[in-house]
Each structure stands twice: as C-alpha cells, then as structure tokens.
C-alpha cells in the first residue's frame, strides 16, 4: 500500500465547514428556517456531516463568532509586527470589529434569534478578552499600575459585545428594509467608553475616520478550522 506520509491535508472537511457557514449566512439573510436539517440541505451535506463538525447550532454560532474574533487577533498581530502605535491599534481593532459586524449583520441578527447558550457567550467574552490582555500588556507603563489586567480585559470584552449586540438588535428593522446603517456611531461609542489612556483619545479629540485599514474581508467569514 502506498505511504501517506507527507500527503497534503484532506481539503474536504474545510469545504464542508465553509458550506455550512455559507448556508447559515444565506438562511439568516433571507430570514429562512435555521435548523440543522435546513442548514444541511442548504449546504448540500448530510446531517451526519454537520454533526461531524458541530455538536449543534450553539456550537456553530460559537465557531462563526469565534472566527470573527480570530480575524481581530490576526489584524492586531500584523499591526504590531509592522511597528504600529499601540493606541492606533486599539482604535483600529474597535473599528474593524464594528465593520465586521456591519458586514455580517444578517447572520448576526439571525444568530441572536437562535438563543445560543450563556456558555457560548462566555467563550466569546474569553476570546475577546485575550485580545485586550495582549493590548494592555503591550501598553506597559501607560496602564495604571493598580489595574487588574485580566479582570479589566474581561470587563472591556463583555461591554464591547453587549454594545455590539444591542446595536444589531436596534438596527434590525432598518437592515431588513435595506437602509444603509451608520456604523460610525457605534465605533465612536466603543472608543469613548474605553479609558483615554487605552485608546489615546482625549474627550475633546475627534474619532479618526480612517481606522479600518487594508483589504478587510473576504467574501465569507474566516473558514478554516
């Protein structure tokens, strides 16, 4: 029997995940039925294939939300490697997240209606708080010495997610009606809610309008596992 040593990884699992992600976005955008059966039919896969990747809808939501936060991590690492100013990176990260939520508003709107579990929400808070820990540690002496880093990171992460979730809910009717949403307002709100020593923005400073940099998105969510 020929050896499989050195053989390239099987691309089929990644394609299946990508198809399921796309089906979830498509069904959400059309206000379609969100069930495992509906997702499998839309993705062109079997129920067994769905469950070989996800334990259920809750797990799928966590994977798709998590992929957005992974993009944040990659962006931050790129900016740090390029020697970017840490305050600017914090500002850009907030704007990038808002832009991503705006871009995937239909999916997120649908996902919230799935009523995913509190444990999934806590996983998302943990993932986002890890990004805040990196930023806070990079700021070094600019961080107040009495600040508990881990707790502050979770506080910022939880608050950020809550603001974004509320924005998605409040703008749901406008989004369904095809109204162009003004995401700059929520970006400014997030940056004003964070401490000025963290963002580098004083109360009198205007929020920059050029914070979303580069080729931000592919046509789909981050799809690799």
Secondary structure, DSSP 8 states (H G I E B T S, - for coil): ----TT----SHHHHHHHHHHHHHHHHHHTT---SHHHHHHHHT--HHHHHHH-SSHHHHHHHHHHHHHHHHHHHHHHHHHTT--HHHHHHHHHHHHHHHHHHTHHHHHHHHHTT--HHHHHHHHHHHHHHHHHHHHHHGGGS-TT--HHHHHHHHHHHHHHHHHHHHHHTHHHHHTT----THHHHHHHHHHS-HHHH---TTS---S--S-SS---SSS----
